């Protein structure tokens, strides 16, 4: 959204078309001057119009892997810009994902065709530049160092105040107690809230007087769990923008997610609940040694987690260094820098 808003502001004559999938949670209400299309075969009219715009646009922005790009033919000199959905990476992905070696030759060919469609890949750091080059099999010339547009939010004080006020309206408890946000990475064998490794009952008994626990879970996880602690546990998985949740988060509990890369910009503590660390290291692989990468204590049980929270000692200098390493180019104007890089002064907009 930051990229589209910057484009609207700086290049008002450029028409904006949003192609979204069924999984998209963003509410585009209020953007009546944009064309919003559902790029799914289940919406045939929208699908055909989406194909038309993909074939005729001069600039295309994507934020994930989309298989249909393998069969898409762009006009000559079209810019296909990969914004990605994270400022950093813990686990390996793309051509470096260990599971890719079990895929068919046809699947490998499709992956490479999609990655080769990216004419530019936006990064916020040299660390991520190296990772993208390996993950997508692209050259250094395709990297564009303008910063990550989604991180502009962390430098936008007015928007932050609006978000915090809105969250306080819907969750008044955030004004009374501190917030622990638990945002674990999705695991294939964890399809129900009741399968969470975190012992919510223990967390309640240890912290319910001072804290509330927000759960941010993957959409695939089913809600078969009846919350016995409604004054302590709040399932906020339905909220579309995790960065908004970070504004009211006092302590983040994560594992192998990319959320810490952006949360670090707020200079707040985080703990890494990596209860299956060795298995995850073996099956998914990490870009660097996990114990040296993460900017906070690593625990493997709820009891260890509780002990760390009760002790309350965190190395904020480590978090600051982590934020600098992974967000060196993201300084609040990434969206504008990206538009300026892609639409040089004097270039005709189309």
VENHU-V409061 format. One record per run of one state. SS is the DSSP state (H for helix, E for strand, C for the rest). FROM is the first residue (numbers start at 1). LEN is the number of residues. Records with the same first field share a line. If there is no record, write none. Layout:
SS->FROM-LEN, FROM-LEN
This chain:
C->1-1, 11-6, 21-14, 39-5, 57-2, 63-4, 72-7, 83-8, 92-2, 97-1, 103-2, 117-3, 123-3, 137-3, 145-4, 156-1, 171-1, 176-2, 183-9, 196-4, 208-3, 216-6, 223-10, 236-6, 247-4, 255-4, 267-3, 274-3, 284-2, 287-3, 294-4, 300-2, 312-4, 327-7, 343-8
H->2-9, 44-13, 67-5, 94-3, 98-5, 105-12, 126-11, 140-3, 149-7, 157-14, 172-4, 193-3, 200-8, 242-5, 259-8, 277-7, 290-4, 302-10, 316-11, 334-9
E->17-4, 35-4, 59-4, 79-4, 91-1, 120-3, 143-2, 178-5, 192-1, 211-5, 222-1, 233-3, 251-4, 270-4, 286-1, 298-2
